[in-house]
Amino acid sequence: MRELLQNEDILEGLLAGIDQGVLLATVEGQILFANEALRHLMELPAGETPRSLNDVGGVNLKLAITRGLIERGFDDAVSRRQKGVVELERWLDLPSGRRCFRLRTGIVERERGGAVRLVLLRDVTEMARLREGAAGSAAQDFITRDPRMLEVLRQLRQAAPTEAYVLMQGESGTGKNVLARQLHRLSPRAAQPLVEVNCAAIPSELLESEFFGHVKGAFTGATGDRAGRFAAADRGTLFLDEVGEVPLNLQAKFLKAVQERSFEPVGSNRSQTVDVRIVSASNRNLKDAVEARQFRADLYYRLSVITLHIPPLRARKADIPLLIDHFLDRLYTRGYARAVLAPEALRLLLDYPWPGNVRELENALEHALICAVEGVIQTESLPQDIRDYHSQGALPAALHRSEDADSHLRGQILFALKRCDGNKAAAAKMLGIDRTTLWRRMRRLGLA
Ligand SMILES: Nc1ncnc2c1ncn2[C@@H]1O[C@H](COP(=O)(O)OP(=O)(O)OP(=O)(O)O)[C@@H](O)[C@H]1O
């Protein structure tokens, strides 16, 4: 191999055939060789060879490389005449505004004729798009004073510096996304991307290519290579929301990617390696899904090295006033006028079972601010659901206490059944009681 590579013709032949851009230059920057793929990537006319690093498609490649090298101490490495490839990531925006490249560069020591600089270029426009999407999520505090939730935060802080996969179980809107971002931020991977995928939001037939990417021609409409989310999260964290929605037929490939840290993009038989830490979330109990044979047990155990159970908002009502203050402040910074809560409105908010959890509370407060009267949030300013819940349970003050309690209970049950489309198991869960208790109460109140 060594001898073969000494033969420049053979080397050129090999490099010409690969689809990554390859450039060989002297350490001083004079170009010795550029393959066809590089010309294509740099949008150079066919047959034109760049003569120097400065002469590549109008992009000051030399500067980009030199800066990158200095940042990563490459020049120092050159002076110490170290061998090896330095990997450095740098987005290069071409004048056309269309492309970015990931650069890998290194110094290759030759037996005769000194060292050469080797530069590899790859089109990563798609990956840049995915990462930009991921970067949009700003840091955010998790507001709580609930002892169970504080314990969850303690576990999260302990797990963050490790490589352990973390699974978060909790109803929709309980803050799993916020926690995933916090976990990433506290981890050694914080400087790398956090890529989020909501597995429920992507049609199942597209999930494979969304996760693993595809190559040109893999299926109708695959007009070019496309990087997947695993690749975009390389060296960072991949957050899989609603992981229970990954279809069974994809779970085997998924497990392999998680276990062996390698996968093949759709339509390709070439393995790609990745180094990702997986944090996942599910609002349905994944263990139940395993028992119902809807989720692979081996994958479940892989993903749930650490499991965090996020309690619903109705189980931590002490957080409600804190969250109200937090969201009113946040809404103020978004341009809403300041408002105060009338005591009766606060009572309704504390009473309500919050099936949509913190997300529903946040939306309710935005609604309330829009409907506030002269800077005061009255009961009338609250969304209909919250007022309905109250009015169905509310009673004329003259009625007897136990009747009062029964009527309140009846209202709660009717509300929960309505919100859960008549599903008693879901309604019982929402009310924080078991199904038998719900059924007994319904019978006693004449609802069953
Ligand atoms: N403890 C908290 N402190 C501050 N904001 C919170 C808290 N919990 C949730 N939120 C806010 O509530 C909203 C919903 O939270 P998030 O998206 O993290 O919930 P989720 O459990 O991931 O929901 P889903 O399962 O539907 O994806 C977000 O706007 C988030 O900022």
The ligand as an ORCA input file, in Angstrom:
! r2SCAN-3c Opt
* xyz 0 1
  N     -40.857     23.748     35.113
  C     -40.958     24.558     34.061
  N     -40.481     25.796     34.141
  C     -40.628     26.642     33.103
  N     -41.253     26.348     31.957
  C     -41.729     25.124     31.820
  C     -41.612     24.159     32.856
  N     -42.180     23.021     32.443
  C     -42.634     23.252     31.213
  N     -42.387     24.516     30.823
  C     -42.811     25.140     29.567
  O     -43.988     24.450     29.188
  C     -43.993     24.181     27.800
  C     -44.083     22.686     27.578
  O     -42.878     22.078     28.030
  P     -42.159     20.921     27.209
  O     -42.299     21.139     25.736
  O     -40.779     20.791     27.765
  O     -43.062     19.678     27.646
  P     -42.961     18.157     27.187
  O     -43.170     17.341     28.399
  O     -41.689     17.933     26.439
  O     -44.212     18.031     26.223
  P     -44.427     16.998     24.999
  O     -44.425     15.623     25.607
  O     -45.776     17.385     24.484
  O     -43.309     17.229     24.028
  C     -42.758     24.802     27.230
  O     -43.066     26.081     26.724
  C     -41.842     24.931     28.418
  O     -41.003     26.041     28.255
*
